[in-house]
Amino acid sequence: MAVASAAPGSIFCKQLLFSLLVLILLCDACQKIYLRVPSHLQAETLVGKVNLEECLKSPSLILSSDPAFRILEDGSIYTTRDLILSSERKSFSIFLSGSERHEQQEIKVVLSARENKTPKKRHTKDTALKRSKRRWAPIPASLMENSLGPFPQHVQQIQSDAAQNYTIFYSISGPGVDKEPFNLFYIEKDTGDIFCTRSIDREKYEQFALYGYATTADGYAPEYPLPLIIKIEDDNDNAPYFEHKMTIFTVPENCRSGTSVGQVTATDLDEPDTLHTRLKYKILQQIPDHPKHFSIHPDTGVITTTTPFLDREKCDTYQLIMEVRDMGGQPFGLFNTGTITISLEDENDNPPSFTESFYITEVEENRIDVEILRMKVQDQDLPNTPHSKAVYTILQGNENGNFKISTDPNTNEGVLCVVKPLNYEVNRQVILKVGVVNEAQFSKAANSQTPTMCTTTVTVKIIDNDEGPECHPPVKVIQSQDGFPAGQELLGYKALDPETASGEGLRYQKLGDEDHWFEINEHTGDLRTLKVLDRESKFVKNNQYNISVVAVDAVGRSCTGTLVVHLDDYNDHPPQIDKEVTICQNNKDFAVLEPVDPDGPENGPPFEFFLDNSASKNWNLEQKDGKTAILRQRQNLDYNSYSVPIQIKDRHGLVATHVLTVRVCDCSTPSECRMNDKSARDVRPNVILGRWAILAMVLGSVLLLCILFTCFCVTAKRTVKKCFPEDIAQQNLIVSNTEGPGEEVTEANIRLPMQTSNICDTSMSVGTVGGQGIKTQQSFEMVKGGYTLDSSKGGGHQTLESVKGVGQGDTGRYAYTDWQSFTQPRLGEESIRGHTLIKN
């Protein structure tokens, strides 16, 4: 199937396709151009396109010799009405004319029409129909946007090769047919003619992609579906417009010529990259319109300055009425307008200036922190910005720092204040020179020069005021000597009455005198010493002693001053040293002596050290650096405490003798000093007993007395009654001064040490009550069951076993008679001996 009528052979179809393509056919420039077109041409149909520039550059006039055709600037050829071409060729001429050289050219255009043949119908008996293997060649078709008709408007015709012999029915589908927008296109099923039913907006639908179908009466499709592209040719129906109706740009004032301000952009909804969307910009009006400061590039829309004389103080805002036009700015192009606002940014190109050339003000003397004057300035730059905010400076007249000037942030005024008292008696008036600048650095305009600082003069008159005495200077220093005796006069503090310039009528009092060294003369202020002045006193700092003095006039007004007594050092203190040092033999065999001189450095080191002859035998003294010395043993001495006489002399010969106690110890550090027994006896440290130690000593003494008293009582009792009656029944009640323990003691092991006085040799032990009476046993020191008693008669050591004749192996119990016969004679003897000793 092919577009238009069918012809036998593929050569004819190729020629037909070639003739309907929109091509630029050139047969030598400015000669003949051949175009093959359909025999039926509707109005506003694109016939072809000619390259006019190949014949004449930029023609100013384009004319057609045949009114049935019109030629556009780009060389497109359109029909102006419906045309039916016969088999003969139709020709016409295109005339070109140039405006510069008055050139004229002619292009001959020859149109040839194709031949139409009557198709044959397919009969049902032809059953050997086969589908063509080749694809349908789609022929581009186009419709003019916003076409005025008449409708339905013929668009294109499609035909199948099979229609030469059979009956073929045609149909189409796609957008504009059975999809949105519906019913825009339809096709005559018998002829294959496609028609458009209404006008089309290209901005909505740029093209339509349809499919054509060829079928036989029995529904067989001998051809594949044919893609049909219908392009909508653009019509210049949309005027360009600015994206923003109001656009604001800013540019600094006094900027250079050619400075870019901004770029405006416009939009055109017509087909891009065509003459319909080729835009041109221009400035229609500038408000205010004089002088002209801005220009615009017609193609890019960039706005630039044309002069360097933009002054915000004269005009801070400009408005530009802009126009944008399509068709390359041709008069018949569509256009639109917009407004551009350009604001000028402020620059510090105007210096501040005082509103007055000079100022006069007054202030009372001795007033401080008081405002005395406000100064105004004028500045044409933008208010409340660093370009207009003022900074004031006192250039001259404030050498003593009596004044301060600042800026009021609300009014931008300069505020002059007094911060240090003024004295009428010294100056009756002060003349100040004040300057002003802006916070921001001055920006030099292109047509101006850098200005100088604006200055003004301020005269400050000082008003006299009756004031009290003045203590000037506030601190006075007097010289004195260390050791200055009591009862001597010193020049004191002097105050003045500024009104009389004298100190008459003033009374002085002492406010501060830490160590009460002085008394003050009430009328003259002179001092009298009450003590000897001592530079080494703790109240003296850096050789200075301070006294506070107040001066009072007749009406009670006062001032306070400080009198500093500077004491010159006197060499009245010899070098001093620690009285005791320790030498640890385990660490080092010497001690370092570091004397201190309470006097000043000029009366102190270097020191000289001398060792007494009596100590030179065991000790050696080495002077080190004039400030210290080393005391060293000549040989290792015993651990002991030694007295070493040493003399120390300062630089001026003031000498002192010190007896140094040197402890030689077995230690590593002085705090661990340990000496032998001899040194412990020689050096008796002070021992302080605690209350618990004293209590223990008292209780021990009481206990010892109790034991001695008990022994004495027992010995005395035994002396009175030496013999015991014979206890036949072996039961006897023994008279005793002690109570029994309550249990029978069979084997006791009680030892009483024999004292030198031999007051008592025994101790008594009472048994328990058993049987029919009380059985008492005396227990002496036992050795494996044996009684031991040292005999005073030189008999040697006797035991009960030796008396009784019992061997060592017999450790059984002894009878009472055995004990009695053994102890009675010995107790009697010891009792007599004890009484004799007590009497003695």
C-alpha positions in Angstrom: 0.0 0.0 0.0 1.2 3.5 -0.7 0.1 7.0 -0.4 -1.8 8.5 -3.3 -2.8 6.4 -6.3 -1.1 3.1 -7.1 1.0 2.5 -10.2 2.5 -0.7 -11.6 6.1 -1.4 -10.6 8.3 -0.2 -7.8 10.0 2.5 -9.9 6.8 4.5 -10.1 6.2 4.3 -6.3 9.7 5.5 -5.6 9.2 8.5 -7.9 5.9 9.3 -6.2 7.4 9.2 -2.7 10.3 11.3 -3.8 8.0 14.0 -5.3 5.9 14.4 -2.1 8.8 14.8 0.3 9.5 18.4 1.4 12.9 18.9 -0.1 15.1 21.6 -1.4 15.8 20.7 -5.0 18.4 22.8 -6.8 19.3 22.6 -10.4 22.0 25.2 -10.5 21.4 28.4 -8.5 18.9 30.9 -9.9 17.8 28.4 -12.7 15.1 25.8 -12.8 13.7 23.7 -9.9 11.6 20.7 -10.6 8.9 19.6 -8.2 6.7 16.5 -8.6 3.4 17.0 -6.8 -0.1 15.4 -6.7 -2.5 16.5 -9.4 -5.0 17.9 -6.8 -3.5 20.6 -4.5 -5.6 22.2 -1.8 -5.2 25.7 -0.5 -2.4 26.4 2.0 -0.6 23.2 1.0 3.2 23.1 1.2 4.4 22.4 -2.3 8.2 22.5 -1.6 11.0 24.6 -0.3 13.6 26.6 -2.2 17.0 27.8 -0.9 16.8 31.5 -1.7 20.2 32.4 -0.2 22.0 30.3 -2.8 20.7 32.7 -5.4 20.6 36.1 -3.5 21.9 36.9 0.0 19.2 38.5 2.3 16.7 39.4 -0.4 14.5 42.4 0.6 11.6 41.5 -1.7 10.2 38.1 -2.7 7.5 37.9 -5.4 5.8 35.0 -7.3 4.7 35.3 -10.9 1.7 33.1 -10.3 -0.8 34.4 -7.7 -1.8 30.8 -6.9 1.5 30.4 -5.0 3.1 32.5 -2.2 6.7 32.3 -1.1 7.9 32.8 2.5 11.2 34.2 3.7 12.6 30.8 4.4 11.8 29.6 0.7 8.7 27.6 1.5 6.2 27.5 -1.3 2.4 27.4 -0.4 -0.7 27.3 -2.5 -3.2 30.1 -2.1 -6.2 28.2 -3.4 -7.2 24.7 -4.6 -5.4 23.6 -7.7 -5.9 20.7 -10.1 -2.9 20.0 -12.3 -3.4 18.4 -15.7 -0.9 16.0 -17.2 1.0 18.9 -18.5 3.7 20.6 -16.5 2.9 23.9 -14.7 5.6 26.4 -14.2 6.0 29.8 -12.5 8.9 32.2 -11.5 10.2 33.5 -8.1 11.6 37.0 -8.3 14.2 38.2 -5.7 15.3 41.8 -5.2 18.2 43.1 -3.0 18.0 46.5 -1.3 21.8 47.3 -1.1 22.9 46.8 -4.7 19.5 46.7 -6.3 20.1 43.2 -7.6 17.4 41.0 -9.1 17.3 37.3 -9.6 14.7 34.8 -11.0 14.2 31.2 -10.1 12.1 29.0 -12.4 9.9 26.4 -10.7 8.4 23.6 -12.7 5.6 21.4 -11.2 4.8 18.0 -12.8 1.7 16.0 -11.9 1.5 12.2 -11.5 -0.9 9.9 -13.5 -4.0 8.3 -11.9 -5.1 4.7 -13.0 -8.4 3.1 -12.3 -8.0 0.2 -9.7 -9.5 -3.2 -10.1 -11.8 -4.9 -7.6 -10.8 -8.1 -6.0 -13.0 -11.0 -6.7 -13.6 -13.7 -4.1 -12.5 -16.3 -6.4 -8.9 -15.1 -6.2 -7.8 -17.1 -3.2 -4.1 -16.9 -3.9 -3.7 -13.4 -2.5 -0.5 -13.1 -0.5 0.6 -10.4 1.9 3.3 -8.1 0.6 6.6 -8.7 2.2 7.7 -5.1 2.0 6.7 -2.4 4.5 4.5 0.5 3.6 6.6 3.6 3.1 5.1 6.4 5.3 4.7 9.7 3.5 5.0 12.7 5.8 1.9 14.9 5.9 1.4 18.3 7.4 -1.5 20.6 8.5 -1.3 24.3 9.1 -2.1 25.3 12.7 -5.3 27.3 13.1 -6.4 26.5 9.5 -9.6 28.3 8.5 -10.8 25.4 6.3 -13.0 24.7 4.6 -13.6 21.6 6.6 -13.4 18.7 6.3 -10.0 19.5 4.9 -8.2 16.9 2.8 -5.0 15.7 4.5 -3.6 12.7 2.6 -4.6 9.6 0.6 -3.3 6.1 1.2 -3.6 3.2 -1.2 -2.5 -0.4 -1.3 -0.9 -2.1 -4.3 -3.4 -4.9 -3.9 -6.2 -2.4 -4.9 -5.0 -2.8 -8.5 -6.7 -6.1 -8.7 -9.0 -6.4 -5.7 -11.5 -4.4 -3.7 -9.8 -2.8 -0.7 -11.3 -1.0 2.3 -9.2 1.5 4.3 -9.3 2.5 7.9 -7.2 4.5 10.4 -6.7 4.6 14.2 -4.8 6.5 16.8 -4.9 9.9 18.5 -7.4 12.2 16.8 -9.4 9.2 15.6 -10.3 6.7 18.3 -8.3 8.5 21.1 -8.1 12.0 22.4 -8.9 14.3 20.6 -11.7 12.1 19.2 -13.1 12.5 15.6 -10.4 14.9 14.5 -9.5 12.7 11.5 -11.5 10.3 9.4 -10.8 8.3 6.2 -13.0 7.4 3.3 -12.9 3.6 3.3 -13.2 3.2 -0.5 -10.7 5.9 -1.7 -8.3 6.1 1.3 -8.6 9.9 1.5 -7.9 11.2 5.0 -9.7 14.4 6.1 -9.4 16.8 9.1 -12.6 18.0 10.6 -11.5 21.1 12.5 -8.6 23.5 13.2 -5.7 22.3 15.4 -3.6 24.2 18.0 0.1 23.2 17.6 0.9 24.2 21.1 -1.4 21.4 22.2 -0.7 18.8 19.6 2.6 19.1 17.7 1.9 15.9 15.6 -0.4 12.9 15.3 0.9 9.3 14.9 -1.8 7.4 13.1 -1.9 3.9 11.7 -3.5 3.1 8.3 -5.1 -0.3 7.5 -6.0 -2.0 4.2 -8.4 -5.0 4.3 -10.4 -6.9 1.7 -14.1 -7.4 1.9 -13.7 -10.7 3.7 -11.5 -9.0 6.4 -8.1 -10.2 5.1 -5.2 -7.7 5.5 -2.9 -7.9 2.6 -0.6 -5.2 4.0 1.0 -4.5 7.3 -0.4 -1.4 9.3 1.0 1.8 7.8 2.4 4.4 10.3 1.2 7.9 9.3 2.8 11.0 10.9 0.7 14.1 10.5 2.8 17.1 11.6 1.1 20.4 12.6 2.9 23.3 11.0 3.4 26.2 13.4 1.5 29.4 13.0 2.8 32.5 14.7 -0.2 32.8 17.0 1.5 33.3 20.3 3.1 36.6 21.3 6.3 36.3 23.5 5.9 37.4 27.1 8.1 38.2 30.0 8.3 35.6 32.7 7.9 38.2 35.4 5.8 41.3 34.8 7.8 43.2 37.5 11.5 42.5 37.8 13.8 44.3 40.2 17.5 44.7 39.7 20.1 46.5 41.9 23.3 48.2 40.9 25.8 50.2 42.9 25.8 53.9 42.4 28.8 55.4 40.7 29.6 52.1 39.0 31.6 52.0 35.8 30.1 52.3 32.3 29.2 48.8 31.0 28.4 47.3 34.3 25.9 44.5 34.0 22.6 45.2 35.8 20.7 42.0 35.0 19.2 39.9 32.3 15.5 39.8 31.3 14.0 36.6 29.7 10.9 36.1 27.7 9.0 33.0 26.6 7.3 32.2 23.3 5.1 29.1 23.0 5.5 28.8 19.3 7.7 26.2 17.7 11.3 26.6 18.9 14.2 27.4 16.6 11.9 29.1 14.1 11.3 32.6 13.0 8.2 32.6 15.2 10.4 32.3 18.3 13.3 34.4 17.3 13.0 37.2 19.9 14.3 40.7 20.0 14.5 43.0 23.1 14.5 46.8 23.4 14.0 49.6 25.9 10.9 51.6 25.0 11.2 54.1 27.9 13.3 55.0 30.9 11.7 56.7 33.9 13.1 59.3 34.6 14.1 59.5 30.9 17.0 61.9 31.2 19.9 61.2 31.0 19.9 57.8 29.5 21.8 55.4 31.8 20.9 51.9 30.5 20.9 49.8 27.3 19.9 46.3 26.5 21.4 43.7 24.2 18.6 42.9 21.6 19.3 39.1 21.5 20.4 38.2 25.1 18.3 40.7 27.0 21.3 41.7 29.2 20.9 45.3 30.6 24.1 47.3 31.1 24.9 50.9 32.2 26.0 53.4 29.6 27.3 56.1 31.9 29.3 56.2 35.2 27.1 59.0 36.7 24.5 57.0 38.6 23.9 59.0 41.8 21.6 57.6 44.4 21.3 60.9 46.1 19.7 62.4 42.9 17.6 59.4 41.9 17.6 56.1 43.7 15.2 54.1 41.4 14.8 53.8 37.6 12.0 52.1 35.7 12.5 50.6 32.2 9.5 49.8 29.9 10.8 46.8 28.0 9.5 45.3 24.7 10.0 41.8 23.4 9.0 40.9 19.8 9.2 37.7 17.7 9.9 37.2 14.0 13.3 38.6 14.6 11.9 41.9 15.6 10.1 42.5 12.3 7.3 45.0 12.5 4.7 42.3 11.8 6.0 40.2 14.6 4.0 39.7 17.8 5.2 41.5 20.9 4.7 42.2 24.6 5.9 44.6 27.2 7.1 44.5 30.8 8.5 46.8 33.5 11.9 46.5 35.0 12.8 48.4 38.2 16.5 49.2 38.9 17.4 50.3 42.4 20.7 52.0 43.1 22.7 50.7 46.1 24.1 53.3 48.3 27.9 54.0 48.5 29.6 56.2 51.0 30.3 58.9 48.5 29.1 61.8 50.7 31.1 62.7 53.8 29.4 63.9 57.0 29.6 67.6 57.9 28.8 69.6 61.1 25.8 71.8 61.1 27.7 74.5 63.0 31.2 75.8 62.4 31.9 76.2 66.1 30.3 75.5 69.5 30.5 77.1 73.0 29.6 75.3 76.2 30.4 75.5 79.9 30.8 73.2 82.9 31.6 73.5 86.6 35.0 72.5 87.8 35.4 69.1 89.5 32.3 67.7 87.8 32.7 64.3 86.1 30.5 62.0 84.1 28.4 64.9 82.9 27.2 65.6 79.4 28.0 69.2 78.3 27.3 69.3 74.5 25.5 67.6 71.6 26.7 68.2 68.0 24.6 67.4 64.9 25.9 66.4 61.4 24.3 66.0 58.1 25.0 63.2 55.6 23.3 62.6 52.2 24.0 58.9 52.2 21.4 56.3 53.2 20.3 56.9 56.8 20.9 54.3 59.6 23.6 52.6 57.6 27.4 52.6 58.1 27.5 55.0 55.2 25.8 57.7 57.3 26.5 56.7 60.9 29.0 59.2 62.4 32.2 58.5 64.3 33.5 61.5 66.3 37.1 62.1 67.4 38.7 64.8 69.6 41.7 65.8 67.6 43.2 68.5 69.8 42.8 69.9 73.3 42.2 66.7 75.2 45.8 65.9 76.1 44.9 65.4 79.8 42.0 63.1 79.0 39.3 65.3 80.6 36.8 64.7 77.8 35.2 61.9 75.9 33.0 62.0 72.9 30.6 59.3 71.6 27.8 58.8 69.1 24.1 58.6 70.1 22.9 55.6 68.2 19.4 57.0 67.9 20.0 60.5 66.8 23.6 60.2 65.3 24.6 63.2 67.4 28.0 63.6 68.9 27.8 63.6 72.8 30.7 65.5 74.6 31.2 64.5 78.2 33.6 65.4 81.0 35.2 62.2 82.5 38.0 63.8 84.5 37.6 66.8 86.8 38.6 70.2 85.5 40.3 72.8 87.6 39.3 76.4 87.3 42.5 77.5 89.0 44.6 75.8 86.3 42.6 76.6 83.2 39.7 79.0 82.8 38.6 77.4 79.4 39.6 74.5 77.1 39.4 74.7 73.3 38.8 71.3 71.6 39.0 70.4 67.9 36.6 67.7 66.9 36.4 65.7 63.7 33.8 63.4 62.2 33.9 60.5 59.7 31.5 57.6 58.8 31.7 54.1 60.0 32.2 52.8 56.5 35.3 53.7 54.5 34.7 56.5 52.0 34.1 55.4 48.5 35.5 57.7 45.9 33.1 58.4 43.0 34.3 58.4 39.4 33.7 62.1 39.1 34.8 63.2 42.6 37.9 63.7 44.8 38.6 62.2 48.2 37.3 64.8 50.8 39.1 65.8 53.9 37.7 65.2 57.4 35.1 67.7 58.5 36.2 69.5 61.7 34.7 72.0 64.2 35.9 73.9 67.2 34.4 73.5 70.7 35.1 76.1 73.5 34.5 74.7 77.0 34.3 77.4 79.7 35.0 76.3 83.2 32.9 77.7 86.1 34.7 78.4 89.4 33.5 76.5 92.4 34.5 76.9 96.1 36.1 73.6 96.8 37.9 71.9 99.6 41.6 71.2 100.1 43.5 69.3 97.6 46.0 66.5 98.4 48.4 66.7 95.5 50.1 64.5 94.8 48.0 61.7 96.3 51.1 59.8 97.3 54.2 61.5 98.8 57.5 59.7 99.5 59.9 60.8 102.2 63.3 59.2 103.0 64.4 58.0 106.4 67.1 55.7 107.9 66.7 52.2 109.3 67.1 52.5 113.1 66.0 56.1 113.2 65.5 56.9 116.9 62.2 57.8 118.6 61.3 61.4 119.3 62.6 62.8 116.1 60.8 65.0 113.6 60.0 64.1 110.0 58.6 66.3 107.2 54.9 65.3 106.8 52.2 65.6 104.2 51.2 69.0 102.9 47.8 69.8 101.4 46.7 73.1 99.7 43.5 75.1 99.5 43.0 75.8 95.8 41.2 79.1 96.5 44.1 80.6 98.4 46.9 78.4 97.0 48.2 77.8 100.6 47.7 75.3 103.4 46.7 77.9 106.1 43.7 76.9 108.2 44.0 73.2 107.4 44.0 70.6 110.1 45.7 67.2 109.7 44.8 63.8 111.2 46.3 60.4 111.0 44.1 57.7 109.5 46.4 54.8 109.1 49.6 53.8 111.0 49.7 50.0 111.4 52.5 49.8 114.0 51.9 53.3 115.6 55.3 54.6 114.7 54.4 58.2 114.4 52.3 61.0 115.8 51.2 63.9 113.5 51.2 67.7 114.1 47.6 68.9 113.7 48.6 72.2 112.2 51.7 71.5 110.1 51.2 67.8 109.2 54.7 67.0 110.2 55.5 63.6 111.9 57.2 62.7 115.1 58.6 59.2 115.7 57.2 57.2 118.6 59.4 54.1 118.0 62.7 53.3 116.5 62.2 52.8 112.8 63.0 49.2 111.9 63.2 48.2 108.2 63.1 44.5 109.2 59.6 45.0 110.8 56.8 42.9 109.4 54.8 46.0 108.6 57.5 47.2 106.2 57.0 46.1 102.6 59.7 46.7 100.0 61.5 49.1 102.4 58.3 51.2 102.7 56.0 52.1 105.6 52.7 53.8 104.7 50.8 56.4 106.7 47.4 57.7 105.6 46.7 61.4 106.3 43.5 63.5 106.0 43.5 67.2 105.6 40.3 69.1 106.8 39.4 72.8 106.2 37.4 75.0 108.4 34.0 73.9 107.0 34.8 70.2 107.2 35.8 69.5 103.6 38.7 67.2 103.4 41.1 65.3 101.2 43.2 62.2 101.8 46.8 61.5 101.0 49.3 58.8 101.6 52.7 59.4 103.0 55.3 56.7 102.2 58.3 56.5 104.5 61.2 54.9 102.6 63.7 53.3 105.0 67.3 53.1 103.8 68.8 49.9 105.1 71.3 49.9 108.0 73.6 46.9 108.7 72.2 46.2 112.2 71.5 42.5 111.9 74.3 39.8 111.7 73.7 36.6 109.7 71.5 34.0 111.4 71.6 30.3 111.0 69.6 27.2 112.2 71.0 26.0 115.6 70.8 22.3 114.8 71.7 20.2 111.8 71.8 16.4 111.2 74.3 14.4 109.3 73.0 11.0 108.1 76.0 8.7 107.7 74.1 6.4 105.3 73.5 9.3 102.9 76.3 11.9 103.2 79.0 12.9 105.6 78.4 16.6 105.5 75.8 19.3 106.3 75.0 22.4 104.2 74.9 25.7 106.2 72.6 28.4 104.7 72.6 31.6 106.8 70.1 34.3 106.4 70.7 38.1 106.9 67.5 40.1 107.7 69.2 43.2 106.3 69.0 44.1 102.6 71.1 42.7 99.9 73.6 45.5 100.1 74.3 44.4 103.8 74.0 40.7 103.3 76.1 38.2 101.3 78.7 37.3 100.5 79.3 35.7 103.9 82.6 34.5 105.5 82.6 31.4 107.7 85.1 30.6 110.5 85.4 27.4 112.5 86.5 27.6 116.1 89.9 26.0 116.9 88.3 23.6 119.4 86.2 22.1 116.6 88.8 22.0 113.9 90.0 18.6 115.1 86.9 16.8 114.1 85.3 19.2 111.6 86.2 21.0 108.4 84.4 24.0 107.0 84.3 24.7 103.3 83.0 28.0 101.9 81.0 27.4 98.7 79.5 30.4 96.9 79.4 33.3 99.4 75.9 32.3 100.6 76.4 28.7 101.8 79.1 26.6 103.4 79.7 22.8 103.9 80.5 21.4 107.4 82.2 18.1 106.8 83.6 15.4 109.3 87.4 14.9 109.1 86.8 11.2 110.0 83.7 9.1 110.7 82.5 10.1 114.2 80.5 8.1 116.6 76.7 8.4 116.5 76.3 11.3 118.9 75.4 14.9 119.3 78.3 17.5 118.9 78.5 21.2 119.6 80.4 23.1 116.9 81.1 26.9 117.4 81.0 28.8 114.1 81.4 32.5 113.2 79.6 34.1 110.2 80.5 37.5 108.9 78.5 39.6 106.3 80.1 41.7 103.6 80.6 44.7 105.9 82.2 42.7 108.7 79.2 42.4 111.1 79.9 39.0 112.7 77.9 36.6 114.9 79.1 33.5 116.7 76.7 30.5 116.7 77.1 27.2 118.6 75.8 24.7 116.1 74.4 21.4 117.4 75.4 18.6 115.0 73.7 15.2 115.3 75.6 12.3 113.7 73.1 9.5 113.1 72.6 6.1 111.5 69.9 7.2 109.2 69.0 8.0 105.6 67.0 11.2 106.2 67.2 13.5 109.2 63.7 12.5 110.4 64.9 8.9 110.9 67.8 9.9 113.1 68.9 7.0 115.4 71.9 7.2 117.8 73.6 4.6 120.1 72.9 4.1 123.8 75.7 6.5 124.8 74.2 9.2 122.8 70.8 8.3 124.1 72.2 8.9 127.6 74.0 12.1 126.7 71.1 13.5 124.8 68.0 13.2 126.9 65.1 14.0 124.8 62.0 15.4 126.4 59.6 12.5 127.0 55.9 13.3 127.7 53.9 10.5 129.3 50.3 10.0 128.5 47.5 9.6 131.0 47.3 5.8 130.4 51.0 5.3 131.0 50.8 7.2 134.3 47.8 5.2 135.3 49.6 1.9 134.5 52.6 3.0 136.6 50.3 3.8 139.6 48.4 0.5 139.4 51.7 -1.4 139.1 53.0 0.3 142.2 49.8 -0.5 144.1 49.9 -4.1 143.1 53.5 -4.5 144.2 52.7 -3.0 147.6 49.8 -5.4 148.0 52.0 -8.4 147.3 54.7 -7.2 149.8 52.0 -6.5 152.4 50.5 -10.0 152.0 53.9 -11.7 152.3 54.6 -9.7 155.4 51.3 -10.6 157.0 51.7 -14.3 156.3 55.3 -14.4 157.7 54.1 -12.6 160.8 51.3 -15.1 161.4 53.6 -18.1 161.1 56.0 -16.6 163.6 53.3 -16.4 166.2 52.1 -19.9 165.8 54.9 -22.2 164.8 53.7 -25.7 165.8 50.6 -27.6 164.7 49.0 -30.3 166.9 49.4 -33.7 165.7 46.5 -34.6 163.5 45.9 -38.2 164.1 42.8 -38.2 162.1 44.7 -36.3 159.4 42.0 -33.6 159.6 42.9 -30.2 161.0 41.7 -26.6 160.6 44.7 -24.5 159.8 44.6 -20.9 161.0 45.3 -18.6 158.0 45.0 -15.0 157.0 44.1 -16.0 153.5 41.0 -17.7 152.1 41.2 -21.0 150.2 40.4 -21.1 146.5 37.6 -23.6 147.1 39.1 -26.5 145.3 41.7 -29.1 146.4 45.1 -28.4 145.0 47.0 -31.6 144.7 49.9 -30.5 142.6 50.7 -26.8 142.7 53.5 -25.1 140.9 53.8 -21.8 142.7 57.1 -20.0 142.5 57.9 -17.0 144.6 61.2 -15.3 143.5 63.7 -15.0 146.3 64.3 -11.3 147.0 67.5 -10.0 148.4 65.8 -9.1 151.7 64.3 -12.7 151.9 61.2 -11.3 153.6 59.0 -14.3 152.6 60.0 -17.6 151.1 56.6 -19.3 150.9 53.1 -18.7 149.9 50.0 -20.3 151.3 47.4 -22.2 149.4 44.2 -23.4 151.0 42.4 -26.6 149.9 38.8 -27.3 149.6 36.4 -28.7 152.3 36.3 -32.5 152.0 35.2 -35.3 154.2 34.4 -34.3 157.8 36.6 -31.3 158.0 38.8 -28.8 156.2 41.9 -30.1 154.6 44.6 -27.6 154.1 47.7 -28.2 152.1 50.7 -26.0 151.9 52.1 -25.8 148.3 55.6 -24.7 147.6 57.5 -24.8 144.4 57.2 -28.2 142.9 59.4 -29.9 140.4 57.7 -33.0 139.0 55.7 -33.3 142.3 58.7 -32.3 144.5 58.8 -29.3 146.9 61.8 -27.0 146.4 63.2 -24.8 149.0 66.5 -22.9 149.1 68.0 -23.4 152.6 69.6 -20.5 154.2 71.8 -22.7 156.2 74.0 -23.7 153.3 72.5 -27.2 153.2 72.1 -27.0 149.5 69.1 -27.7 147.6 66.7 -30.2 149.4 63.5 -31.8 148.2 60.7 -33.6 149.9 61.7 -36.8 148.2 65.3 -36.5 149.4 64.0 -36.1 153.0 61.5 -38.9 152.7 63.7 -41.1 150.7 61.4 -41.3 147.7 62.8 -41.6 144.3 62.2 -39.3 141.3 59.8 -41.8 139.8 57.3 -41.5 142.8 55.0 -38.7 141.9 52.1 -39.8 144.1 50.3 -37.8 146.9 52.1 -37.2 150.2 50.4 -37.5 153.6 49.8 -34.5 155.7 52.3 -35.8 158.3 55.0 -35.9 155.7 54.3 -32.2 154.8 54.1 -31.2 158.4 57.3 -32.8 159.4 59.1 -31.3 156.5 57.7 -27.7 156.5 57.3 -26.9 160.2 61.0 -26.5 161.1 61.7 -24.5 157.9 58.7 -22.2 158.3 59.7 -21.4 161.8 63.2 -20.5 160.7 62.1 -18.3 157.8 59.6 -16.5 160.1 62.2 -15.7 162.6 64.5 -14.4 159.8 61.7 -12.3 158.4 60.9 -10.6 161.7 64.6 -9.9 162.3 64.8 -8.3 158.9 61.8 -6.2 159.5 63.1 -4.9 162.8 66.3 -4.0 161.2 
